[in-house]
Amino acid sequence: MTTSPSAGTTASSQVFEALKQDLIRGRFAAGEKLAISALKTHYGVGLSPLREALNRLAAYGLLEQENQRGFRVPAMRLEELDDIAGLRTQLECMALTQAFQNGDSEWESQLLAASHRLRRSDEQPDRIEEWEQAHLRFHRALLGACGSPWLLRFIGQLHDQFDRYRRMAPPNPGIRATLDGQHGALVELAMARDIQAARALLDTHIRLSHEVARGCCSPSP
């Protein structure tokens, strides 16, 4: 059967999203070379849309392409994680300032709703994927009124890269409890439009999460 271009695009987009989430969740080991035949079977997709998805993930930074042939999961590098965390701080604090300046009542409502869903997820620690999605939506809602789609796109890519490290790191319940509490404090500061205090708290929030994520890798020799 001949696959239409639109169907091929849909298949490629679907496997791109599925494989992206699996890479972030750590389904594949750092440094692992991906077997095309195994991927075709696992994701139930043909070679053409699979290769398109793999090329997109390599451009996105979640895969490394080797001599235009194979694909490998990137190694966990402490210096890369530090760079990602530093950029997150700069760009998210910029977006936060703009969101506080531009945000209206609709933004406030969306943020409050996202905060509520995240708190409910905090009460069910065994359902980690639900928490991860609620956490992601909360941070998107917090910055959503910044007014710059490109800034949000860059931040989203940094989040995905950062989360690949964070999710492979050993749990740190003490820091996790502090981070959970900071989400509510960020909402209160957003309602009060206290930009200075919110930027300082977001900086601390990213730094603490960075501290947890660093547990997944060691410095280069």
Salt bridges, closest charged atoms under 4 A:
GLU17 OE1 - LYS20 NZ 3.73
ASP22 OD1 - ARG25 NH1 3.78
GLU64 OE2 - ARG77 NH2 3.38
GLU66 OE2 - ARG72 NE 2.57
ASP82 OD1 - HIS210 NE2 2.77
ASP82 OD1 - ARG214 NH1 2.69
GLU92 OE2 - ARG88 NE 2.59
GLU92 OE2 - HIS159 NE2 3.26
GLU108 OE2 - ARG193 NH1 2.89
ASP122 OD1 - ARG176 NH2 3.91
GLU123 OE1 - ARG120 NE 3.89
GLU129 OE1 - ARG25 NE 3.24
GLU129 OE2 - ARG167 NH2 2.34
GLU130 OE2 - ARG127 NH2 2.54
GLU132 OE1 - ARG166 NH2 2.66
GLU132 OE2 - ARG167 NE 3.75
ASP160 OD2 - LYS20 NZ 3.59
ASP163 OD1 - ARG166 NE 3.15
ASP180 OD1 - ARG176 NE 3.08
